[in-house]
Amino acid sequence: MSKNKPKKFNIMLYLIVLLAVFSMFIATSYAYYKKVIKDKDNSNVNVKYVNMLTTFYSPDQINGYNIKPGFEKEVEFTIENSSEDAIGKYKISFEIITPLSNMVDDDFAYTLEGTSDSKDNSNIVINRNETPIPVLNRDIGSGSITPKNKHTYKMVLKLKDTADMTKYSSKNYLFAAKIKISNDVTG
């Protein structure tokens, strides 16, 4: 019987050590969960998505053939933010395909008038008074639109009645440009 006592003692010791190791494993797992995983769940991470839609009520490309003094072209479009919680930032650009002349002329100008459906101060619409149309591509400006809001724009291109057509190099007087709206990640 004396041989059985050390055997029982050894088995009991192995069980106690096994339980201690198992308890340490459970405690370490719980500490990791509490420190790493639970802290990540409690952090204030807000993922916001901006869903903006641009609608042109006429083509986004402006084509003018045989332009003469008094030429006028109007383009209307809207930018809508359908997001629930994200403010969208956008940029409007002029992409010049065929300039009317090789030099910027004060007689050939555009105006841009923007309005917003919301009176929130976070909304920034782009407005430009009579500005000469560029010869090369140019950013017109950047805007900001709040969630569930719409910005409406009206751009008018005009060659003044008093324009001197002898300044232009081509006899056909062609002009082509495109209005481009893009996300403004810098703004």
N, C-alpha and C positions, 0 to 999 in steps of 0.2 A: 503494500500500500504506500509505502514511502516513495516509490517511483511515480505513483499517480499524482502526488501533491505537486512536485515540480512541473509535471506535464500540465496540470490544471492551471498552475500559476503562470506558466509560459503562454498558454492559450488566453488566459485572462489579460495578461500584459499585451499580447498581440491585438486583442479586441480593443483595449483602451487606446493603444497607439493608433489603430485604424480609425476609431471614432475621433480622436484628436486631429488626425490628418484630414478626415472628412469635414470636421467642424471648421478647420482653418481654410479649407477650400471654399466652403459655403460663405464664411466671413469675408474672404478675399473677393469672391464674386459679388457679394452684396456691396462691398465698399467700392469696387469698380463701377457697378451700376449706379450707385448713389453719386459718385464723384463725376464720372464721365458722361454716361448716358442720360441721367436725370437732369444734369446741368444743361445739356444741349436742348432738352425739351423745354426747359424754363427760359431759355434765352429769347429775347424779343427779335426774332428774325421774321421780317415781313417781306414776302416776295410779291412784288407788284408787277403786273403786266399792263402795258399800254397797247390798246387796240385802236389804231387810228385809221380812218377811212377817208380817202380823198375822192370827191365826185366832181367831175368837170361837166358843166351843162352845155358846153360846146367843145370841140377838140382842144386838147392841151397844146397843140402846135398851131402857131399863128403863121399864116402864109399870106403875103401881100404881093400881087402881081400888078405891073403897070401903075405903081403908086404915083399919085399926083397930089399936089397941095389940097388939103381938105380930107385926105385919107383918114379913116377912123376904124378901128377894130376893137371889139369888146369881148372879153373872156370872163366868164363867171365860174366860180368853183367854191366848194365847201370842204372843210376839214372837220371831221367829227371824231371825238374821243368817246368810244363806247366802253371804256374801262370803268370799273366800279370805284377804284380808289387811287389811281395813278395819274399824276399830271404829265401830259405829253408835251414834248418839245419838238418843234419842227423848223425846217428852214425852207424858204422859197428862193429859188434860183432862176435866173434867165440863162437858157442855153441857146446861144446864138448859132444858127446854122448858116444863114447867108445874111451878112449885114447889108444895110441899104447903101452905106458908103464905107470907106476905110477910116473915116474920122468920126468922132462923136459930134453930133450936131444938136444944138439947143432947139431947133425947129422940129426935130423928130423925138418926141418924148412920150412917157407913159405916166399914168397915175394909178395908184393902187389904194383901194378903200376897203378896209376890213371892219367887220362888225361881229360881235359876240352875242350869243343867246343869254349869257350870264353876266351879271354885274360884279362878279367876284374879282377882287384885285389881283388874283393869281393869273388871270387871263391876260395875255399880251397879244394883241393883234398888230399886224403890220400895216402901216399907212404911209404912203409916199405921195407927196405933192408932185407937181410936174417935174419929172426927172428925165434927163436925156437918156435915150436908149443906148446901152453899151454896144461896142463893136465886138467885144469878146465876152465869153461867159462871165457871169457875175452873180454873186449872192445878193439878193434884194434885202433880206432880213430874216430874223428868227422870231418865232412866236411860241407862246405857251398856252396850253389849253387844259382846263380842268376836266375832271371826269363827268361823263354824261352831258357834254356840251358840244356846241357846233359853232365854228367860225365861218362866216360867209365873206367871200372876196369878190371884188369886181375890179378888173384891170382894163384900162382903156389906153390903147396906143393911138397916137394921133400925129399926123404931119400937118403942121400949121398952114393955114391958107396963105400966109405971107412967105412961105419957104421958097428959097431960090433954087430951082431944080438944076441950074448949071453947076452946082457944087458936087453933084453926084456923078460918078464915073461911068455908070452903065446907062444905056438908053432904055433898057427894059425895066429898070427900077424895081428890082425884086428884093423881098425881105422875107426871111423865114427864121422863126425862133420857137423855142419850146419852153413852157413853164414847168419847172420840176419841183416837186415837194419831197423832202426827205426827212428822216429822223435826225434831230440835232443832238448828237451824243455829247457835244462839247458844251452846250448851253444848259 
